[in-house]
């Protein structure tokens, strides 16, 4: 995977109940770490699950596709960092790239790609991304900011 200088670093938390019997983060939880990172990123920019409070009233992103390569297991409760960036923005979709890194950012635990589609809050049909959302997405294509 080619890692861009773009994106944002978001600290996340691995909790005890996410570990398997051997103390390793369960594979299904990596997707949750990426969700937490993206939710944090968007929340810090005014997104809210309540459309009345959200700065992006026309935006509800749903996952269309997700692929993850697991490279080095995460063991124990810890605070990894998710590096997330935008690879492509379409009419109604966005392709994110991501890496799950150790807290000191020296180990890549997992990497992958996620495609989100914007849907209309009322109909749940695919809908074009608004200008405000596009502006935020462009921030993930600029040189990496530290979280």
N, C-alpha and C positions, 0 to 999 in steps of 0.2 A: 504494500500500500504506500503510495506517495503521500507524505504528510506535508500539508501546506504550512506556511507561516501564518496563515489566517486562522480566525476562530476565537474561541473563548475557553478559558480553563475554569471549571466549576468543581469545587470540592463537594463530595457527597459522603454519605455515611453507610458503612456496612454494619448491620445490627446482628446481634447474637442469633436471633431466630431465622436469619437468612442462611445460616451455615448448615452444611450436611453433617452427618454423624462423625465425620473425620475432621471437622473444623474448617472445611473448605467452602467458599461461597458457592452455593448451588448455581448451576449454569443458567437457570431461568431468571436469576436475579440480576444478571448483567444488563438485561433489557430494562429492568426497573431502575438501575443506576443511570442509564442514559435518559430515561423518562424524567427522573428527578433533576438531572442536570438541565435538560431542556425546559422543564417547568420553572426551575429557578431562573434561568436566563430570561425567559419570557415574562415571568412575574416581576422581575426587576425593571422591566421596561413598560409595565402597565397592564399586562394581560391578567385576566381574572376568570375563574370558572363561571362566575356570575356575569352573563353578558351585559347586564345593566351597569356593572362596575368596570368592565374591561375597556381598555383603550382601543381594542380591536374588535368592535362589535360584529363585524362581518366574518370573523375568523374562528373556525373550530378545526383544528388540525387532527386528522385521524391517520393512524399508521396504515399504510398500504403494503409495505414490504419492509422486512428487516433481515439483515444478515450479519452474523457475528462469527468471527474467528477467535477461538480461545487459545491464548498463547502461553501464559504463565498463571497458574491458579492464585487466587487471593485467599489467604488463610487468616482466620481470626477477625475479630472486630477491629476495624480500622477506618481511615478516612482517605480513600483513593480520590483521584482527580479525574474528571471526564473532560477531555479536550474535544470540543465539538466545533464543526465548521460547515459551511454551505458549499456543496459541490456544484449545484445547479438549481436555478429557480425557473419554474415553468409558469404557465398561465394560472394553474390552480394547484400546483404541487411544488414541493421543495425536496431536494436530495441532500441529506446531511451525511457527512463523514464523521466518525468518532473514534477515539481511543480511550480506553480505561487505563489510567496510569497509577503507579504507586504514589503514595503521598509526596515523596521527594522527586517524582516525575522521571525516575531513571529506569523503571521497569514498565514495559507495555504488557498489561494483563490480557487485554482483548482489543480488537479493532473491528470496525464494520461500517455499515452503510444503512441508512434508514430513509425511506421515502414516506413523506406525509402528504396527504391531500387535504386541501381546504374544502370544507363543506358548509353549505348554507345552514345557519342555526335553525331555521324553520322547517326546511324540507329535507335536510341531510343529503341533498344532492351536491355533486361537485360544483364549486363556485370559484370564480376568479379571486386571486389574492388581492387585497386592497393595497392602496399606496402606502399606508402606514406600516403594514406588515412587510411589504417589500423593502421599505427603508431599514427596518430592523434586520431583515435577512442580509442586506448588503453589509451590515456591520460585521457579520460572520464571515465575510469574504475579504476583510481588511486585516492588516497585521495583528497577530494574536495579542489579546489583552489578558492580563493575569487576574484570576479570581481569588 
